[in-house]
Amino acid sequence: MTRSARLTLTGLRPAAQRNGWGYTGAMSIFVGREHEQGWFKRWVTDEPAAPEGRAALVIGSAGLGKSALLRRCERICRDHPEPRRYVQRIDLNANETAAEFFERLIHDAHRLFRAKPLRSGPNDRKLLRAMLKSVPAAGTMLAALAGDVKRPGWLRFVDYAQTLSDALAPRGERFVLLIDPDRAMDAGQADEWLSVAKRLPAALRLVIAQRPDDVIAAHAEAPRLFEIVTLDELDEALVAEWYEDEFIGGRLTEFTSGWVADVRLRLPRVAFECYGGYPAAHDAVLRLLATEPLDKPLEAIRSWPRELEKLMDMLFKRLCACGEERLRAALTLQVFQITTPLETWAEASGMTAEALLAALGDARFSHFFAEVASADGRAFAPFHALFAERLERELTALPRRREELAESAWQVIQRGLDPETLATSIPNEFELLAATAVADRFSDTERLLKVVDLVWKLKRRLGLLDAAESDLHRAHRRTHSEPQYAAVTYGNLGLIHWTRGDLDEAERMQHKALEIDEQLGRLEGMANQYGNLGGVQKQRGDLAAARELWTKARDLYARIGMPQMVDQLQRWIDGLPPSEGGEREKREKGSG
């Protein structure tokens, strides 16, 4: 068997010290899969005449190595000689709609295009910036798309993609998006991604990882729109070579030196008999062996459960044995739900960065995490999506602890969202995504809405209207049974639609909010909605209606003792041009 076909295991020995701290990197299994790699190299070069075939699905059950294959595809693109294969691999937060995701992608590209040259950071961002700089119209196009708030993000992405394609295609270059969702998408998300797949221009390629029962993989249109790549289990010979060369051959020498030769020879076969060709299962087996060396490993492996989920339960128990401080750190990382910078992770966990790095120098703890390339410096995530799901189950079972950890995480995040900070800078991608993820953790309605209120207003200010609308809809799903909160959300959704210029939908939302506030007798809510409806009517050009609504709002604010709002409404009223009726009345009074 050729060396290129083997599995590789990295990071079991302590890495070279960085910043004075030793760090034992998390293990990472890659399956050689020459057939899949060969397909990918051909596919990104082929030139299908129609959009069909420019998108692909990598389909495989949990633990078969979809993420590892996408990382290898990223490397293939980075190492490709001229013509270039620009690549962007994204661990997709599956809470995001496609509109929201592509809106964020465009804003991020616009920011990257304007930034100073990158001296460090992930290779995909270096390639992305190089690609954008090679497209003469990129700056103007990105500025226009970032400011186009009337169309959903996925439609703007189609224009973005077409501009890139027009520049790249004549040079034989490609832009490849590799999408790795962290959870299954819902039907609405899938429909948007399918719409994008139908419109991919010539020089773009899109790869999405899916489990067999995920919505896109099971969609009736998938075989027509996508190249389908189905991952199978590894064969026994490949698993055996991996164990022999990478595991027994020296990576775990300190743990295997006491094993007799017969054990070393038999371990790969025993592991394969128990777990077949699932990379994630063998990854878990090695982590279990690495975190608690055993005198009789074969007997131990035979006694372990066969199901991947139960192996993750065993690993979680090992994590618990590391002590409360380290367990808290692991659960805090999961609260963010996305790859998290070291300093943020440490502070939210109640540790210094130095203390957390010291903990990561212990193999019993470090093997639960993976260090991930990030534009924000050193960043970390749970080592596998299945282990993240196990941490998530723990958070779900302990709502009070989840709330407490979310509060700690929020206290760290919100400093980057502080108005004084935002006066001189804008939040980075992590802060925006983490704010949304952490908001979802709060079970207390008042706390949830306070956090969401800050986040959606920030996104609206930045022009991320799809994201702001998604935040409000998520909050509404949590609070719709409580009328006073539903009214607030309807009113805020009305403001989003007003900003987009969709006045009919804005008016509909605000009338729904007004109706609820009237039923509840909430005078402040009624005043807010009269004020918002007045803005809609002014935008329509109906100044008389705007004046009437704003006058109602002003009078209600006066009634409940809110002088600042009274003054604000009066300024709006005074700023309206005199109505024709008002001018006639003044003339009649003057002549009398």
C-alpha positions as a printed Julia matrix, in Angstrom:
592×3 Matrix{Float64}:
   0.0    0.0     0.0
   1.4    3.38   -0.92
   2.37   5.82    1.78
  -0.04   8.44    0.38
  -2.96   6.13    1.04
  -2.52   5.83    4.77
  -4.3    7.52    7.6
  -2.27  10.05    9.52
  -2.36  10.92   13.18
  -0.77  14.14   14.42
  -0.24  15.93   17.66
   0.2   13.12   20.2
   3.63  14.33   21.21
   4.0   17.79   22.77
   4.44  20.36   20.04
   7.31  22.8    20.0
   6.85  25.36   22.73
   5.11  28.55   21.69
   5.16  31.68   23.8
   6.9   29.73   26.55
   4.16  27.12   26.87
   4.15  23.53   25.69
   0.95  22.47   23.99
  -0.01  18.92   23.13
  -2.03  19.4    19.97
  -5.24  17.48   19.46
  -5.16  14.41   17.24
  -6.39  14.72   13.68
  -7.19  11.7    11.51
  -7.03  12.04    7.75
  -8.07   9.24    5.45
  -6.07   9.04    2.23
  -9.1    8.41   -0.04
  -7.22   8.63   -3.33
 -10.43   8.16   -5.33
 -12.14  11.14   -3.69
  -9.05  13.31   -3.99
  -8.67  12.4    -7.65
 -12.3   13.27   -8.28
 -11.9   16.65   -6.57
  -8.79  17.57   -8.57
 -10.63  16.8   -11.82
 -13.9   18.38  -10.76
 -12.48  21.82   -9.88
 -10.9   21.93  -13.35
 -13.87  20.68  -15.41
 -16.01  23.27  -17.16
 -19.68  22.19  -17.13
 -21.78  24.36  -19.45
 -24.63  24.71  -16.96
 -24.7   25.38  -13.22
 -25.63  21.74  -12.65
 -22.41  20.0   -11.68
 -20.71  23.09  -10.26
 -21.83  22.1    -6.76
 -21.11  18.85   -4.95
 -22.28  17.0    -1.86
 -19.9   14.93    0.25
 -22.26  12.5     1.94
 -21.32  10.24    4.8
 -22.57   9.08    8.17
 -21.33  10.78   11.32
 -17.71   9.83   11.93
 -16.75   8.79    8.39
 -14.38  11.72    7.84
 -16.31  14.36    5.87
 -14.6   17.27    7.64
 -11.2   15.66    7.2
 -11.82  15.26    3.46
 -12.84  18.92    3.15
  -9.64  19.95    4.92
  -7.67  17.85    2.46
  -9.56  19.47   -0.44
  -8.62  22.86    0.99
  -4.98  21.8     1.0
  -5.22  20.56   -2.6
  -6.48  24.0    -3.63
  -3.77  25.83   -1.69
  -1.03  23.65   -3.2
  -2.4   23.86   -6.75
   0.01  25.41   -9.28
  -1.1   28.03  -11.77
  -3.89  28.59  -12.67
  -4.83  29.24   -9.05
  -7.51  27.48   -7.03
  -8.69  30.03   -4.48
 -10.43  28.36   -1.57
 -12.47  29.29    1.48
 -13.41  26.51    3.91
 -16.11  27.46    6.39
 -17.36  25.58    9.43
 -20.94  26.72    8.95
 -23.04  27.62   11.96
 -26.17  25.76   10.96
 -28.33  28.26   12.87
 -27.67  30.68   10.03
 -29.95  30.95    7.04
 -28.24  30.98    3.66
 -29.25  34.64    3.27
 -27.62  35.46    6.61
 -24.5   33.43    5.86
 -23.89  34.95    2.42
 -24.58  38.44    3.74
 -21.87  37.89    6.34
 -19.53  36.42    3.74
 -19.88  39.53    1.56
 -19.32  41.91    4.48
 -16.3   39.89    5.61
 -14.83  39.94    2.08
 -15.42  43.71    1.89
 -13.58  44.21    5.19
 -10.75  41.9     4.12
 -10.4   43.72    0.79
 -10.0   47.07    2.55
  -7.62  45.76    5.22
  -3.86  46.01    5.19
  -1.99  43.0     3.74
  -2.16  39.94    5.97
   1.18  39.06    7.52
  -0.22  36.0     9.23
  -3.48  34.14    9.58
  -5.2   31.22    7.91
  -4.12  30.37    4.39
  -7.67  30.52    3.08
  -7.91  34.21    4.07
  -4.59  34.95    2.39
  -5.85  33.28   -0.76
  -9.19  35.04   -0.55
  -7.54  38.43   -0.28
  -5.23  37.59   -3.18
  -8.26  36.64   -5.26
 -10.16  39.81   -4.42
  -7.13  41.96   -5.24
  -6.88  40.24   -8.62
 -10.42  41.32   -9.6
 -10.44  44.95  -10.75
 -14.1   45.5    -9.9
 -13.95  43.8    -6.48
 -13.81  46.9    -4.29
 -16.66  48.74   -5.99
 -18.73  45.59   -6.28
 -18.31  44.6    -2.6
 -19.11  48.11   -1.38
 -22.3   48.13   -3.45
 -23.38  44.65   -2.34
 -22.62  45.32    1.34
 -24.85  48.39    1.15
 -27.66  46.7    -0.8
 -30.02  45.99    2.08
 -33.14  45.41   -0.01
 -32.15  41.99   -1.35
 -31.43  38.84    0.69
 -27.82  37.84    1.12
 -27.95  34.78   -1.12
 -29.11  36.87   -4.1
 -26.32  39.36   -3.48
 -23.89  36.45   -3.32
 -24.97  35.39   -6.82
 -23.89  38.83   -8.12
 -20.66  38.59   -6.11
 -19.98  35.15   -7.58
 -20.67  36.31  -11.13
 -18.25  39.25  -10.86
 -15.54  36.96   -9.52
 -16.25  34.37  -12.2
 -16.04  36.92  -15.02
 -12.5   37.76  -13.88
 -11.29  34.27  -12.96
 -12.73  32.16  -15.8
 -10.61  33.65  -18.64
  -7.5   32.87  -16.58
  -8.63  29.28  -15.91
  -8.82  30.02  -12.16
 -11.46  28.8    -9.72
 -12.97  29.94   -6.44
 -13.96  26.98   -4.26
 -16.28  27.23   -1.23
 -16.1   24.26    1.14
 -19.03  24.27    3.57
 -19.01  22.07    6.68
 -22.24  22.56    8.68
 -22.01  21.89   12.41
 -25.62  20.66   12.52
 -28.37  19.56   10.16
 -30.06  22.35    8.2
 -33.8   22.88    8.2
 -35.95  22.89    5.04
 -35.86  26.68    4.67
 -32.07  26.77    4.82
 -31.81  23.91    2.34
 -34.06  25.7    -0.17
 -31.8   28.75   -0.13
 -28.67  26.66   -0.67
 -30.39  24.86   -3.54
 -31.25  28.24   -5.06
 -27.58  29.22   -4.92
 -26.52  25.9    -6.48
 -28.83  26.58   -9.43
 -27.08  29.88  -10.14
 -23.37  29.14   -9.71
 -21.3   30.79  -12.45
 -18.58  29.06  -14.43
 -15.55  29.71  -12.2
 -17.17  28.87   -8.86
 -17.41  25.52   -7.12
 -19.41  24.73   -3.99
 -18.95  21.65   -1.79
 -21.29  20.93    1.14
 -20.78  18.12    3.64
 -23.97  16.25    4.53
 -25.13  13.24    6.48
 -27.35  10.87    4.45
 -30.56  11.98    6.15
 -29.79  15.72    6.02
 -32.25  17.83    4.1
 -30.13  18.71    1.07
 -28.79  15.17    0.66
 -32.34  13.78    0.76
 -33.82  16.48   -1.53
 -35.38  15.33   -4.79
 -33.35  17.87   -6.79
 -29.99  16.91   -5.28
 -28.99  14.33   -7.93
 -29.6   16.86  -10.7
 -27.92  19.86   -9.11
 -24.98  18.24   -7.32
 -22.14  15.88   -7.96
 -22.64  13.23   -5.26
 -19.6   11.83   -3.46
 -20.49   9.11   -0.95
 -17.95   8.12    1.69
 -17.61   4.47    2.67
 -15.88   2.88    5.64
 -12.13   2.32    5.5
 -10.9   -1.15    4.72
  -9.06  -3.22    7.31
  -5.66  -3.0     5.63
  -5.72   0.8     5.71
  -6.77   0.88    9.36
  -4.03  -1.65   10.21
  -1.34   0.36    8.43
  -2.4    3.48   10.27
  -2.23   1.84   13.68
   1.11   0.2    12.9
   2.85   3.2    11.38
   1.39   6.07   13.34
   0.19   4.68   16.65
   2.41   1.75   17.57
   5.36   3.06   15.55
   6.2    5.82   18.0
   3.41   8.35   18.45
   2.38   6.76   21.72
   5.69   5.22   22.68
   5.39   6.32   26.29
   2.1    4.42   26.59
   2.96   1.37   24.48
   6.51   0.65   25.6
   5.28  -1.78   28.23
   3.08  -3.74   25.85
   4.3   -7.1    24.64
   4.88  -7.49   20.91
   1.83  -9.7    20.49
  -0.44  -6.93   21.8
   1.06  -4.46   19.36
   0.43  -6.79   16.45
  -3.12  -7.7    17.45
  -4.41  -4.25   18.41
  -5.25  -3.02   14.86
  -7.29  -6.14   14.1
  -9.11  -6.02   17.43
  -9.9   -2.33   16.91
 -11.19  -3.01   13.39
 -13.31  -5.95   14.56
 -14.91  -3.7    17.17
 -15.29  -0.47   15.19
 -14.95  -1.27   11.51
 -13.69   1.49    9.25
 -15.08   4.55   11.04
 -12.26   7.1    11.49
 -14.07   8.88   14.35
 -14.33   5.62   16.3
 -10.61   4.92   15.98
  -9.89   8.54   16.83
 -11.94   8.1    20.02
 -10.19   4.8    20.82
  -6.79   6.46   20.63
  -7.93   9.37   22.77
  -9.21   6.94   25.37
  -5.88   5.1    25.33
  -3.96   8.4    25.44
  -5.88   9.82   28.37
  -5.63   6.66   30.51
  -2.86   4.21   29.55
  -3.81   0.57   30.2
  -1.86  -2.6    30.92
  -4.36  -4.7    28.93
  -5.51  -2.51   26.04
  -7.03  -5.34   23.96
  -9.33  -6.44   26.75
 -10.22  -2.81   27.4
 -11.12  -2.13   23.74
 -13.28  -5.26   23.58
 -15.13  -4.13   26.69
 -15.86  -0.64   25.37
 -19.24   0.12   23.76
 -19.52  -0.15   19.98
 -21.68   2.93   19.42
 -19.9    6.2    18.65
 -22.23   8.11   20.95
 -21.29   5.88   23.89
 -17.59   6.25   23.13
 -18.13  10.0    23.39
 -19.83   9.37   26.76
 -16.68   7.57   27.92
 -14.52  10.46   26.78
 -16.8   12.88   28.61
 -16.33  10.9    31.82
 -12.56  11.19   31.31
 -13.03  14.92   30.91
 -14.97  15.08   34.18
 -12.08  13.29   35.89
  -9.82  16.21   34.92
 -11.46  18.33   37.62
 -14.14  21.01   37.88
 -12.03  23.87   36.5
 -11.23  21.99   33.29
 -14.77  20.67   32.9
 -16.04  24.23   33.2
 -13.59  25.34   30.51
 -14.78  22.62   28.11
 -18.46  23.45   28.64
 -17.74  27.15   28.25
 -16.13  26.47   24.88
 -19.3   24.67   23.8
 -21.45  27.61   24.94
 -19.9   29.68   22.14
 -20.78  26.98   19.57
 -18.02  28.21   17.25
 -14.22  28.17   17.12
 -13.15  30.49   19.93
  -9.96  32.57   20.4
  -7.79  31.37   23.28
  -7.96  34.61   25.28
 -11.77  34.79   25.04
 -12.14  31.13   25.98
  -9.86  31.55   28.99
 -11.52  34.7    30.31
 -15.03  33.32   29.94
 -13.87  30.19   31.79
 -12.51  32.25   34.68
  -8.88  31.42   33.84
  -5.87  33.3    32.56
  -4.63  32.45   29.08
  -1.41  31.15   30.66
  -3.35  28.84   33.0
  -5.44  27.48   30.13
  -2.35  26.86   28.01
  -0.78  25.06   30.94
  -3.86  22.84   31.18
  -3.61  22.16   27.44
  -0.08  20.95   28.04
  -1.58  17.94   29.84
  -2.46  15.16   27.39
  -5.32  14.04   29.63
  -7.02  17.35   28.87
  -5.67  18.52   25.51
  -7.0   15.57   23.51
 -10.57  16.82   23.89
  -9.87  19.85   21.69
  -8.49  20.86   18.32
  -6.54  24.02   17.59
  -8.01  25.62   14.49
  -6.47  28.19   12.15
  -8.18  31.51   12.76
  -7.91  35.16   11.76
  -8.15  35.96   15.48
  -4.95  34.13   16.47
  -4.91  30.82   18.33
  -8.41  29.42   18.49
  -9.97  26.17   19.66
 -13.0   23.93   19.23
 -14.05  20.46   20.49
 -12.03  17.84   18.62
 -15.04  16.41   16.75
 -18.66  17.35   16.06
 -19.79  14.2    17.91
 -17.93  15.26   21.05
 -19.43  18.74   20.71
 -22.85  17.07   20.62
 -21.98  15.27   23.86
 -21.05  18.56   25.52
 -24.27  20.04   24.19
 -26.31  17.29   25.82
 -24.66  18.12   29.12
 -25.56  21.78   28.79
 -29.14  20.87   27.9
 -29.43  18.65   30.97
 -28.14  21.39   33.28
 -30.05  24.57   32.38
 -28.9   26.52   35.43
 -25.27  25.82   34.66
 -25.84  26.64   31.0
 -27.32  29.99   32.03
 -24.41  30.76   34.34
 -21.79  29.88   31.72
 -23.69  31.9    29.1
 -23.63  34.92   31.39
 -19.86  34.59   31.82
 -19.41  34.27   28.06
 -21.68  37.24   27.39
 -19.77  39.48   29.8
 -16.64  38.86   27.73
 -18.29  39.25   24.32
 -20.24  42.4    25.03
 -17.12  44.44   25.74
 -16.37  44.17   22.04
 -19.89  45.38   21.32
 -19.76  48.35   23.69
 -20.87  51.63   22.02
 -17.62  53.37   23.0
 -15.59  50.55   21.46
 -17.73  50.57   18.33
 -17.11  54.3    17.9
 -13.58  53.46   16.72
 -13.92  49.88   15.45
 -16.41  47.32   14.26
 -16.89  43.85   15.76
 -15.14  40.93   14.16
 -16.81  37.85   12.76
 -16.36  35.88   15.99
 -18.07  38.52   18.13
 -21.1   38.69   15.84
 -21.55  34.91   15.66
 -20.78  34.33   19.32
 -23.25  37.0    20.43
 -26.05  35.21   18.58
 -25.0   31.78   19.87
 -24.74  32.91   23.49
 -28.09  34.74   23.33
 -29.75  31.43   22.46
 -28.43  29.98   25.74
 -30.53  32.19   28.02
 -33.74  30.63   29.28
 -34.79  33.78   31.19
 -36.93  35.74   28.73
 -35.99  39.17   30.02
 -32.27  38.36   29.77
 -32.67  36.81   26.34
 -34.45  39.85   24.94
 -31.96  42.31   26.43
 -29.09  40.49   24.74
 -30.97  40.08   21.45
 -31.95  43.76   21.51
 -28.3   44.81   21.61
 -27.23  42.29   18.98
 -29.93  42.92   16.36
 -29.54  46.69   16.62
 -25.8   46.33   16.15
 -26.27  44.15   13.06
 -28.82  46.58   11.66
 -26.33  49.4    12.13
 -23.69  47.38   10.26
 -26.09  46.66    7.4
 -26.45  42.96    8.32
 -30.23  43.01    8.0
 -30.65  39.31    7.22
 -28.74  38.48   10.39
 -30.7   41.01   12.45
 -33.99  39.61   11.15
 -32.88  36.05   11.94
 -32.04  37.04   15.52
 -35.5   38.53   15.98
 -37.23  35.48   14.5
 -35.26  33.17   16.8
 -36.25  35.29   19.79
 -39.87  35.28   18.63
 -39.95  31.5    18.47
 -38.88  31.48   22.13
 -41.26  34.23   23.34
 -44.32  34.22   21.05
 -46.54  32.71   23.76
 -45.96  35.8    25.93
 -47.86  38.66   24.24
 -45.89  41.56   25.73
 -42.67  40.17   24.28
 -44.25  39.24   20.97
 -45.35  42.87   20.54
 -41.78  44.1    21.0
 -40.46  41.62   18.44
 -43.12  42.47   15.86
 -42.3   46.14   16.24
 -38.58  45.48   15.77
 -39.23  43.33   12.7
 -41.21  46.25   11.34
 -38.1   48.43   11.7
 -36.02  45.88    9.76
 -38.53  45.89    6.89
 -38.72  49.7     7.0
 -34.92  49.86    6.66
 -35.15  47.56    3.64
 -37.8   49.78    2.08
 -40.51  47.11    2.33
 -43.12  49.48    3.71
 -46.09  47.12    3.36
 -44.43  44.45    5.5
 -43.16  47.06    7.95
 -46.68  48.43    8.39
 -48.11  44.93    8.81
 -45.62  44.05   11.56
 -46.17  47.32   13.4
 -49.95  46.97   13.28
 -49.6   43.49   14.79
 -47.5   44.97   17.58
 -49.97  47.84   18.1
 -52.91  45.46   18.31
 -51.22  43.44   21.07
 -50.16  46.56   22.99
 -53.71  47.93   22.82
 -55.12  44.66   24.15
 -52.62  44.73   27.03
 -53.09  48.44   27.7
 -49.31  49.03   27.31
 -49.16  52.78   26.66
 -45.42  52.9    26.02
 -45.69  50.09   23.48
 -48.59  51.87   21.77
 -46.58  55.1    21.64
 -43.61  53.24   20.11
 -45.78  51.74   17.39
 -47.55  55.02   16.59
 -44.12  56.55   16.2
 -42.94  53.72   13.92
 -46.13  53.84   11.83
 -45.67  57.58   11.45
 -42.25  56.9     9.97
 -43.77  54.5     7.45
 -46.37  57.06    6.39
 -43.75  59.77    6.04
 -41.76  57.43    3.82
 -44.88  56.87    1.71
 -45.31  60.63    1.38
 -48.52  60.78    3.41
 -47.46  63.64    5.66
 -50.9   64.21    7.15
 -51.07  60.6     8.35
 -47.51  60.86    9.68
 -48.39  64.01   11.61
 -51.49  62.37   13.1
 -49.63  59.25   14.21
 -46.69  61.14   15.65
 -49.07  63.43   17.53
 -50.71  60.36   19.08
 -47.3   59.02   20.04
 -46.23  62.37   21.54
 -49.37  62.64   23.62
 -49.0   59.1    24.98
 -45.36  59.73   25.93
 -46.46  62.91   27.72
 -49.16  60.94   29.54
 -46.7   58.37   30.92
 -43.99  60.9    31.75
 -41.31  60.39   29.1
 -40.23  63.99   28.3
 -37.27  63.02   26.11
 -39.53  61.08   23.77
 -42.05  63.94   23.82
 -39.3   66.3    22.64
 -38.14  63.81   19.99
 -41.65  63.42   18.54
 -42.21  67.16   18.58
 -39.02  67.68   16.59
 -40.24  65.16   14.04
 -43.61  66.89   13.81
 -42.01  70.33   13.47
 -39.76  68.98   10.74
 -42.71  68.03    8.54
 -43.59  70.46    5.75
 -46.89  72.24    6.45
 -49.83  70.3     5.02
 -52.1   71.95    2.44
 -54.98  71.87    4.89
 -52.88  73.44    7.6
 -51.79  76.28    5.32
 -55.4   76.99    4.3
 -56.46  77.05    7.95
 -53.72  79.54    8.77
 -54.77  81.81    5.85
 -58.42  81.69    6.92
 -57.52  82.61   10.5
 -55.34  85.45    9.24
 -58.08  86.92    7.01
 -60.61  86.75    9.85
